[in-house]
Amino acid sequence: MGIIKTSKLIFDYIRRDEEENIEEIKRAIDGVSLDIKAGQFVAILGHNGSGKSTFAKQLDAILLPTEGTVWIQGMDTSVEENLWEVRKKTGMVFQNPDNQIIGNIVEEDVGFGPENLGVPTEEIWKRVNESLESVGMAAFRLKSPNRLSGGQKQRVAIAGVMAMRPQCIVLDEPTAMLDPNGRKEVVKTVRELNRKEGITVLLITHYMEEVIDADRVIVMDNGKVVMDGTPKEIFSKVEELKSYRLDVPQVTELAYELQKNGVDIPDGILTLEELMENLLPKFAERFPGKVTLGNGVKDGN
């Protein structure tokens, strides 16, 4: 069993009237069974209403299954005695960092979580230092969070989660409210935590470029898992993704359009470098008087 496992997971949102009679039942998760290994970087994609954020809340026991089971490191989230340990193992980062930051200065905010866990003071400050270093925010430790950019605030929120020493971090569209530079900062931070610290990461996003380095991509639609594979496997299926109202990375879209116009290049190209590696030899074949260089094309005469 992986660090996260779900079996036939179902969750219904139930609306009741003033007399507690059921007015409406909306199924947000419909029979999801997944097994996620420790140390993986997993991206979850889906259009609005696909169930991905509801799924995220199951992993920290913010919501509990209507049917089926969620295990975090072997612990059933629906067992009340497990709740404290489940939330110590899984940290959550949400869209709006202002909803998670409560300290007057950065270091106080990062230390808030471990303090609530009863961690000794000396250990708290050690964790604060290490967490701020790990997200590149040590120089801002005495700043007010109100003076930080959106990307910096989100990195502080991640540091606050890291200070609690979770084994898994679930990020629910953490870059949705950020500008492009802020998005790059946050995604870079998350990738480094995964690679250097071995933290299991579940990144829920609708920005396709954020998931090209993931170990695994899961696509949800109408509460179901409809695609599951590596980024290359998933983004090789451009038309299928579009049928679920999702885009693909811009370079993948370009490669796909070139394919449709007769250019013989592989499916699932994810980066500009990969595209150029496939295009430049074909350019050289078509124009034999040219030679290719590492960063461009030069006349061979």
C-alpha positions in Angstrom: 0.0 0.0 0.0 1.3 3.5 -0.9 1.3 6.5 1.3 -2.1 7.4 -0.1 -4.7 4.8 -1.1 -8.3 5.1 -1.9 -10.8 2.3 -2.6 -14.1 2.9 -4.4 -14.2 6.4 -2.9 -17.6 8.2 -3.2 -18.5 11.6 -1.8 -21.9 13.3 -2.0 -22.7 16.9 -1.2 -26.1 16.8 0.4 -28.3 19.8 0.6 -31.1 19.8 3.3 -34.0 22.1 4.0 -34.7 23.8 7.4 -36.3 20.6 8.6 -33.2 18.5 7.6 -35.0 16.8 4.8 -32.8 16.0 1.8 -33.4 18.5 -1.1 -30.5 17.5 -3.4 -27.6 15.1 -3.6 -24.7 16.0 -5.8 -22.0 13.3 -6.4 -18.6 15.0 -6.4 -16.4 11.8 -6.3 -17.6 8.7 -8.0 -15.8 5.4 -7.3 -12.2 6.6 -7.2 -9.5 4.0 -6.5 -5.9 5.2 -6.4 -2.6 4.1 -4.9 0.1 6.8 -4.6 3.6 5.8 -3.7 5.7 7.7 -1.1 8.1 10.2 -2.7 6.0 10.6 -5.9 5.2 14.0 -7.5 1.6 13.5 -8.7 -0.4 16.2 -10.6 -4.2 16.1 -10.6 -6.0 17.9 -13.5 -9.6 18.6 -14.2 -11.9 21.4 -15.2 -14.0 23.2 -12.6 -16.4 20.9 -11.0 -14.5 17.7 -11.9 -14.0 16.7 -8.2 -10.3 17.3 -7.8 -10.6 19.8 -4.9 -13.1 17.6 -3.1 -10.6 14.8 -3.5 -7.9 16.9 -2.0 -10.0 17.6 1.1 -10.5 13.8 1.6 -6.7 13.4 2.0 -6.6 15.6 5.1 -9.9 14.3 6.5 -11.5 17.8 6.0 -14.2 15.8 4.3 -14.9 12.1 5.0 -16.1 9.5 2.5 -19.8 8.9 1.9 -18.8 5.4 0.8 -15.5 3.7 0.3 -12.2 4.2 2.1 -9.2 6.6 2.2 -6.0 5.5 3.9 -3.1 7.7 4.7 0.0 5.6 5.5 -2.3 2.8 6.3 -4.6 4.8 8.5 -8.4 4.9 7.7 -9.4 8.6 7.7 -12.9 7.8 8.8 -11.7 6.4 12.1 -11.8 9.3 14.6 -8.8 8.0 16.6 -6.7 8.4 13.4 -7.6 12.0 12.7 -4.7 13.6 14.6 -2.1 11.4 13.0 -3.6 11.7 9.5 -3.4 15.5 9.7 0.2 15.3 11.0 1.1 13.1 8.0 -0.6 15.3 5.3 -0.2 19.1 5.0 -2.6 21.2 2.9 -1.8 24.4 0.9 -4.8 26.2 -0.5 -5.4 28.7 -3.3 -5.3 31.9 -1.1 -2.3 32.1 1.2 -4.0 34.9 3.2 -6.4 32.2 4.5 -3.4 30.3 6.0 -1.1 33.0 7.2 -2.0 34.3 10.7 1.3 35.5 12.2 2.4 39.2 12.4 5.8 38.3 11.1 6.9 35.4 8.9 8.8 33.4 11.4 5.9 33.4 13.9 3.6 32.2 11.3 5.9 29.3 10.3 6.3 28.3 13.9 2.5 28.3 14.6 1.9 24.8 13.3 4.6 22.9 15.2 3.7 24.9 18.4 0.2 23.6 18.2 1.6 20.1 17.8 3.4 20.5 21.2 6.9 20.6 19.7 9.5 21.9 22.2 10.6 25.5 21.7 14.1 24.7 20.6 12.9 22.2 18.0 10.3 24.7 16.7 13.0 27.3 15.9 15.1 24.7 14.3 12.2 23.7 12.1 11.4 27.3 11.3 14.9 27.9 10.2 15.1 24.8 8.1 11.6 25.4 6.5 12.3 29.0 5.5 15.7 27.9 4.1 14.0 25.1 2.1 11.6 27.6 0.4 14.1 30.4 -0.1 12.4 32.8 2.4 15.0 32.9 5.2 15.8 36.6 4.4 12.2 37.5 5.0 11.8 35.9 8.4 11.2 39.2 10.3 9.0 40.8 7.6 5.3 41.2 7.9 3.4 38.8 5.6 1.4 41.8 4.4 4.5 43.2 2.8 5.1 40.1 0.7 4.1 39.3 -2.9 1.5 36.6 -3.6 4.2 34.1 -4.6 6.2 34.9 -1.5 3.2 34.5 0.7 2.5 31.1 -0.8 6.0 30.0 -0.1 5.6 31.1 3.5 2.4 29.0 3.6 4.4 26.0 2.3 7.1 26.6 4.9 4.4 26.6 7.6 3.3 23.2 6.4 6.9 21.9 6.1 7.6 22.9 9.7 5.0 20.4 10.9 7.1 17.7 9.2 4.4 16.1 7.0 5.2 13.2 4.8 2.9 14.4 2.1 1.9 17.9 0.9 -1.4 18.4 -1.0 -1.5 21.7 -2.9 -5.0 22.7 -4.1 -4.5 25.1 -7.0 -1.8 27.0 -5.0 -0.9 29.3 -8.0 -4.5 30.1 -9.1 -4.3 33.7 -7.6 -0.7 34.4 -8.7 1.0 36.2 -11.6 3.3 34.1 -13.9 6.4 34.9 -11.9 4.7 34.0 -8.6 3.5 30.7 -10.2 7.1 29.9 -11.3 8.4 30.6 -7.7 5.9 28.3 -6.1 6.2 25.4 -8.5 10.0 25.5 -8.4 9.8 25.4 -4.6 7.4 22.4 -4.6 9.6 20.5 -7.1 12.7 21.1 -5.0 11.0 19.9 -1.8 9.9 16.7 -3.6 13.4 16.1 -5.1 15.6 17.1 -2.1 13.4 16.2 0.8 11.6 13.2 -0.6 8.2 14.8 0.3 5.2 13.2 -1.5 3.5 16.0 -3.5 0.0 16.1 -4.9 -0.4 19.2 -7.0 -3.9 20.1 -8.1 -3.8 22.7 -10.9 -5.3 23.8 -14.2 -2.0 25.2 -15.5 -0.6 22.5 -17.8 3.0 23.8 -17.8 3.2 23.1 -14.1 2.8 19.3 -14.4 5.3 18.4 -17.2 7.9 17.3 -14.6 5.5 15.3 -12.5 6.0 11.6 -12.0 2.4 10.9 -12.7 -0.6 12.8 -14.0 -4.2 12.0 -13.0 -7.1 13.5 -14.9 -10.6 13.7 -13.3 -13.9 14.4 -14.9 -17.4 14.3 -13.3 -15.9 12.8 -10.1 -14.1 9.9 -11.9 -10.5 9.2 -12.8 -10.5 9.2 -16.6 -6.8 9.3 -17.4 -3.7 8.2 -15.4 -0.1 8.0 -16.7 3.1 9.9 -17.1 3.0 13.4 -18.5 4.2 12.2 -21.9 1.5 9.5 -22.0 -1.2 12.0 -21.0 -0.2 14.8 -23.2 0.2 12.5 -26.2 -3.6 12.3 -26.2 -4.4 15.9 -27.2 -7.9 15.3 -28.5 -8.9 13.2 -25.5 -7.8 15.9 -23.1 -9.7 18.5 -25.1 -12.8 16.3 -24.8 -12.5 16.8 -21.0 -12.3 20.6 -21.5 -8.6 20.7 -20.8 -5.7 22.4 -22.6 -2.2 21.1 -23.2 1.1 22.9 -22.8 1.7 25.5 -25.6 4.7 23.6 -27.0 2.7 20.4 -27.1 -0.1 22.1 -28.9 2.4 23.5 -31.5 3.9 20.0 -32.0 0.4 18.5 -32.4 -0.5 21.1 -35.1 2.8 20.4 -36.9 2.0 16.7 -36.8 -1.4 17.4 -38.4 0.3 19.2 -41.1 2.6 16.3 -42.0 5.7 16.9 -39.9 7.0 13.6 -38.6 7.7 14.2 -34.9 6.8 12.1 -31.8 3.6 12.4 -29.7 3.7 14.1 -26.3 6.5 16.7 -26.8 6.6 18.7 -23.5 9.4 21.2 -23.9 10.7 23.6 -26.4 14.1 21.9 -26.2 12.5 18.6 -27.1 10.7 20.1 -30.0 13.8 21.7 -31.4 15.8 18.4 -31.1 13.2 16.8 -33.3 12.8 19.6 -35.8 16.4 20.6 -36.4 17.5 17.3 -38.1 14.5 17.6 -40.4 15.5 21.2 -41.2 19.0 20.0 -42.0 17.7 17.2 -44.3 15.5 19.7 -46.2 18.3 22.3 -46.5 21.5 20.3 -46.9 23.7 23.4 -47.2 23.1 24.2 -43.5 24.6 22.7 -40.4 22.9 22.7 -37.0 24.5 24.1 -33.9 23.5 23.8 -30.2 21.5 26.9 -30.3 20.5 27.5 -33.8 21.3 27.0 -37.5 24.3 28.3 -39.5 25.1 28.5 -43.2 27.5 25.6 -44.0 29.2 27.5 -46.9 
